[in-house]
Amino acid sequence: GVDFERVRTAMSAEYPRAADVPSAGFSAGPCLFKDTMQLSAMVGYRFSLGDAAVAVNEGAPLYLVERLEQRFDLPSSTVGILGMAFKANIDDSRSSLSYKLRKLLIFKAAQVLCSDPYVVDERLVSQEHLLKESDVVIVATPHSVYRTLSFSQPVVDVWNLYGDGVLI
């Protein structure tokens, strides 16, 4: 596994123009797909870079599940997903990749628990319950309230929220 944060840091060291390269993580929300399609329509031809970005982004949950299957015995594991909103510190879950990840994991894991302090959804459990019951936890949205959590189980940190690199 390659640590994305190490690559990003090395790439931007002594090269100021690369300092604002986006960090890793789930990028989603209603605008990503819509804006890509609108840009393509405006220029009058297929916007292949935008299409590729959407394809990679939409494939991220499947990639993550495949990596989890390599590292964990998912059929006997409870997987917790922290964060269902499409970006940090909001209650908007439209087009959230967390829900796509949940759907995929329902078919692979023994149980899937989801929690989000901002999103209202009857399927969500408390953060405390998720942390107590999960065998592995995925930080799917980098809510600031998650920065101070401590874990007893493996954590998949796709955002480098804890500064240990992007761990998948």
N, C-alpha and C positions, 0 to 999 in steps of 0.2 A: 503494500500500500504506500502510495505517495501522499505526503502531508501537504495539502494544498497551501496552507498558510506559510510553510517554509518556502515553497516555490514562489508564492506571491511576494514574500519578503525579499527573497534573493533577486527576483525580477525587478523589483522597484528600488533596490538599494542603489544609491548614487545615480538614480535616473528619475528625477522629480516628476516627469510627465506620466510615469507609471504608478505614482503614489495613490492615485484614486481608482485603481483597478478594483472592481467590486469584490466583496468577500464571497465565500461559498455560502450555500444555503438554498432553501426552497424559495424560488421566486415565483410569485403567482398573483392572483387577484384578477379582477375582471378586465383590467386595462391592458395587461400584457398581450393577450391574444387579440383583443379588439384593436389595439393600436397598431399591432403588426399587420393585421389585415387591412386597416385603413391606409397605412403607409404604402402597402403593396398596390392598393387600388389607386392611390393618388399618383404614383409614378407610372402607372399603366403597364407594369410587367411584374412577373413573379419576383418577389423580394426574397431571394434564396437564403441570405444571411438571417433574416427574420424568421423564415420558415425553419431553418436549422436550430435557431435559438429556442423556438417554441417546442420543436421536437425533442431536443435535449432536456428542456425544462419539464415537459410533460412526462418524459421517461424517467425522471429522477426517482419517483416513488418505487417503480418497478426495479430499478437498479439497486436501490437501498434494500428492498426485500430480498433480492438475489444475494446480496452481500450478507445479509442477516442469516440467510439459510446456510451459507458457508461457515459461519462462525457459531451459530447456536442451533440447538435442537428445537426448532420452532413448534412442531406439533405437541411438544410437552411444555411449552413456555408461555408465560403471560407477558405480553409486550405492552408497555405503557407509552403513550404518545402525549408529550407535554406540548400544548399549543395547537389550537385548531384554527386560529385566525390566519389570514394570509400574510399578515406582517405584524411586527411587534407592537404591543401596547394598544391594540384596537380590538373592537368587538366584531369586525367584519370578516366573515368566513367565506364570502363568495369566491368561488374558483380556488379554494384553498387546497394545496397539495396534501395537506394533512388528512383531509377526508378521503382523498384518493389512496393515500398510504393505508389508512384504516380499512378501506374496502379490500385492498389486496391482502392485508394481514389477516383479515377475518377468515380467509380461505387457507391460510398457512399456519397460524398460531393457535394454541389451545384457547387463548383468550386475548382480547385486545381491550385495554382500558384507555380512555382519553380524558384529558382534563384541560381546561383553559379558564383562567380567572376572569376573562372578559366576555367570552362567548356564552350565550344562553342556548343550551341544547339539552333536552331531557336524557340523552344518551351519555352525557358526560358524568364523570365521577369526581369526587374531591381530589385535590392534589395529594393530600395525606393518604387517602385510600390507594391511589395509583402507586405512590412510592412504596407503600407497605406491601402491596400484592404483586408488583411487577418483577419479573426475572431480568428484564433488560428494559431500559428507558431510552426513548428517542426524544431529543429536544428538537421539535419540528418548527417551533416559532420562538424567536429569541426575546420573549418578554423579559423586561428588566427584573421582574420579581423572581425569575429563575436563577439569576446570577449568584444568589446566596445559598442555593440549595446544596445539600450534601447527599451523597448517594451511597448505598451499600451494594448496589448492583452495577453491572456494566452500563455505561452511558454512551449512546451514539449522539455525538454533538456535531451536527452538520453545519453549524454556524460559527464554530470556534468561540462559543460563548464563554467557555471556561479557560481559554488561553492555552490549551494543551494541543492545539492543532485540530484540524477537522478530522474527527474520528468516525470512521465507518467500518 
